[in-house]
């Protein structure tokens, strides 16, 4: 174990976060997302929710400031309201990324394709509707 690393972050996830470079993307997938069939690399975090993992990861993870929207969610279809968890995600991100301007909304099929190209997918058992989140990694400047 290491000091200061939240216990919710398994070693495999820490390794992936460290390996990722500028522009690489990570998907935090809810329990309904077809993670196993879409992942190049998969980390199973069954028993955890996306918001809990996000709150542990976002203090360590610089978002990409070279794009307008470094965080993406799956766009709701006509007639669906905004998922409650999105406000929680946004609040958590804004605590560590003051410049965060909101999410990019990605149509379902395009979201799935983007997930296939992501560096890794973190599969959770989160029951939240539309609880999937993509983050694009940035750089740390001194």
C-alpha positions in Angstrom: 0.0 0.0 0.0 1.0 3.6 -0.5 0.2 6.7 1.5 -2.3 9.1 0.1 -3.7 6.7 -2.6 -7.4 6.1 -2.0 -8.1 2.4 -1.2 -10.8 2.3 -3.8 -8.1 2.5 -6.6 -6.9 -1.0 -7.3 -3.3 -1.5 -8.4 -4.4 -2.3 -11.9 -6.2 1.1 -12.2 -3.2 3.0 -10.8 -1.0 1.3 -13.3 -3.3 2.3 -16.2 -3.5 5.9 -14.9 0.3 6.0 -14.8 0.7 4.5 -18.3 -1.7 6.8 -20.0 -0.3 9.7 -21.9 -1.6 13.1 -23.2 -4.8 12.5 -25.2 -5.4 9.0 -24.0 -9.0 8.3 -22.8 -10.4 6.3 -19.9 -14.0 5.1 -19.7 -15.7 4.7 -16.4 -18.6 2.4 -17.3 -21.8 1.8 -15.4 -23.1 -1.8 -14.8 -25.1 -1.9 -18.1 -22.2 -0.9 -20.4 -20.8 -3.7 -22.6 -17.3 -3.1 -21.2 -15.9 -6.6 -21.9 -16.8 -6.6 -25.5 -15.5 -3.0 -26.1 -12.3 -2.8 -24.1 -8.7 -3.0 -25.3 -7.9 -3.2 -21.5 -10.4 -3.7 -18.8 -10.3 -3.1 -15.0 -13.1 -4.7 -13.0 -14.3 -2.5 -10.1 -17.5 -4.4 -9.4 -19.1 -3.2 -6.1 -18.1 0.4 -6.8 -20.0 3.3 -8.4 -18.5 5.6 -11.0 -18.9 8.7 -8.7 -16.8 7.0 -6.0 -14.1 6.1 -8.4 -14.2 9.5 -10.0 -13.8 11.2 -6.7 -10.7 9.1 -6.0 -9.1 9.4 -9.5 -9.8 13.1 -10.4 -7.4 14.6 -7.9 -4.6 12.5 -9.6 -5.7 12.9 -13.2 -5.1 16.0 -15.2 -7.7 16.7 -17.8 -6.7 17.7 -21.3 -6.9 21.5 -21.6 -6.1 21.4 -25.4 -9.7 20.4 -26.1 -12.9 22.3 -25.2 -14.6 19.3 -23.5 -12.2 16.7 -22.0 -15.1 14.8 -20.3 -17.8 13.1 -22.3 -21.1 11.4 -21.4 -23.6 9.4 -23.6 -26.2 11.9 -24.9 -29.7 11.2 -23.8 -32.2 10.2 -26.4 -35.3 12.2 -27.1 -37.6 12.3 -24.1 -35.0 11.3 -21.6 -34.1 13.8 -18.9 -30.6 14.7 -17.7 -29.3 11.9 -15.4 -28.8 12.9 -11.8 -25.3 11.5 -11.6 -24.1 14.1 -14.2 -24.4 16.9 -11.7 -22.4 14.8 -9.2 -19.7 14.1 -11.8 -19.5 17.8 -12.8 -19.3 18.9 -9.2 -16.5 16.5 -8.5 -14.5 17.5 -11.6 -14.9 21.2 -10.9 -13.4 20.8 -7.5 -10.1 19.9 -9.2 -10.4 21.4 -12.6 -11.6 25.0 -12.3 -11.6 25.5 -16.1 -14.0 22.7 -16.6 -16.8 23.9 -18.9 -19.1 20.9 -18.9 -19.5 17.7 -20.8 -19.3 16.8 -24.4 -22.5 14.9 -25.3 -21.8 11.9 -27.5 -24.5 9.9 -29.4 -24.7 6.3 -28.2 -23.1 4.5 -31.2 -20.4 7.1 -31.3 -19.8 6.7 -27.6 -19.4 2.9 -28.0 -16.9 3.4 -30.8 -15.0 5.9 -28.7 -14.9 3.5 -25.9 -13.4 0.8 -28.2 -10.6 3.2 -28.9 -10.0 4.2 -25.3 -6.9 3.3 -23.4 -8.9 1.3 -20.9 -12.4 0.8 -19.6 -13.2 0.6 -15.8 -16.2 -1.7 -15.5 -18.3 -1.0 -12.4 -21.6 -2.3 -11.1 -23.0 1.2 -10.9 -26.8 1.0 -11.5 -27.1 4.7 -12.5 -28.8 5.4 -15.8 -26.4 6.9 -18.4 -23.7 6.7 -15.7 -20.8 6.3 -18.3 -18.1 8.8 -18.4 -15.0 9.3 -20.6 -12.1 11.4 -19.5 -9.3 12.6 -21.8 -5.9 12.9 -20.0 -3.9 16.1 -20.2 -0.4 17.1 -19.0 1.1 18.4 -15.8 3.0 21.6 -16.2 5.3 22.9 -13.6 
